[in-house]
């Protein structure tokens, strides 16, 4: 949901604009849960330990994952810790 209007992001919440760092283990767990084990090895090699859901969005989508949903899960785990 992006689109500029007068320099502002339209339809994007503050949470979505914030850079959320997702632990690589969360990505690997989600790939396994989704039955995408063929992507696990590639993710291990291509992703850093902490993944910025904005910066690495295209790579996460390549693995069939939704960066926004991963960011939400990472934020929930952070709150629970």
C-alpha positions as CSV (number, residue, x, y, z in Angstrom):
1,X,0.0,0.0,0.0
2,X,2.1,2.8,-1.1
3,X,1.5,5.9,-3.1
4,X,2.5,9.4,-2.6
5,X,0.3,12.4,-2.1
6,X,2.1,15.6,-1.4
7,X,5.1,13.7,-0.1
8,X,3.1,11.6,2.3
9,X,2.5,7.9,2.1
10,X,-1.2,7.3,1.5
11,X,-2.8,4.2,3.1
12,X,0.4,3.3,5.0
13,X,0.3,3.1,8.8
14,X,3.1,4.3,11.1
15,X,3.8,0.6,11.9
16,X,4.3,-0.2,8.2
17,X,6.7,2.7,7.8
18,X,8.8,1.7,10.8
19,X,11.7,-0.6,10.0
20,X,11.0,-3.9,11.7
21,X,13.9,-6.3,12.1
22,X,12.8,-9.9,11.6
23,X,15.0,-12.7,13.1
24,X,16.2,-15.1,10.4
25,X,14.9,-18.0,12.5
26,X,11.4,-16.6,12.3
27,X,11.6,-16.6,8.5
28,X,13.0,-20.1,8.4
29,X,10.3,-21.3,10.8
30,X,7.6,-19.7,8.6
31,X,9.0,-21.4,5.5
32,X,9.0,-24.8,7.2
33,X,5.4,-24.3,8.5
34,X,4.3,-23.3,5.0
35,X,5.9,-26.4,3.5
36,X,8.4,-24.4,1.6
37,X,11.4,-26.4,2.7
38,X,13.0,-26.0,-0.7
39,X,13.5,-22.3,0.1
40,X,15.1,-22.8,3.6
41,X,18.6,-23.4,2.2
42,X,18.4,-20.4,-0.1
43,X,17.1,-18.2,2.8
44,X,20.0,-19.4,5.0
45,X,22.4,-18.3,2.4
46,X,20.8,-15.1,1.1
47,X,19.3,-13.4,4.2
48,X,21.2,-11.6,7.0
49,X,20.6,-12.6,10.6
50,X,18.2,-9.6,11.1
51,X,16.0,-8.9,8.1
52,X,14.5,-5.5,7.5
53,X,11.0,-6.1,6.2
54,X,11.2,-3.1,3.9
55,X,14.7,-3.5,2.6
56,X,14.4,-7.3,2.0
57,X,10.7,-7.3,0.9
58,X,11.4,-8.6,-2.6
59,X,13.5,-11.4,-1.3
60,X,10.9,-12.4,1.3
61,X,8.2,-12.4,-1.4
62,X,10.5,-14.5,-3.6
63,X,10.3,-17.1,-0.9
64,X,6.5,-16.8,-0.9
65,X,6.3,-14.9,2.4
66,X,4.4,-11.7,3.2
67,X,6.9,-9.1,4.7
68,X,4.1,-7.3,6.5
69,X,2.8,-10.4,8.2
70,X,6.4,-11.4,9.2
71,X,6.9,-7.9,10.6
72,X,3.8,-8.3,12.7
73,X,4.8,-11.7,14.0
74,X,8.3,-10.3,14.9
75,X,6.7,-7.4,16.7
76,X,4.4,-9.7,18.6
77,X,7.3,-11.9,19.7
78,X,9.2,-8.8,20.8
79,X,6.3,-7.7,23.0
80,X,6.0,-11.2,24.5
81,X,9.7,-11.3,25.4
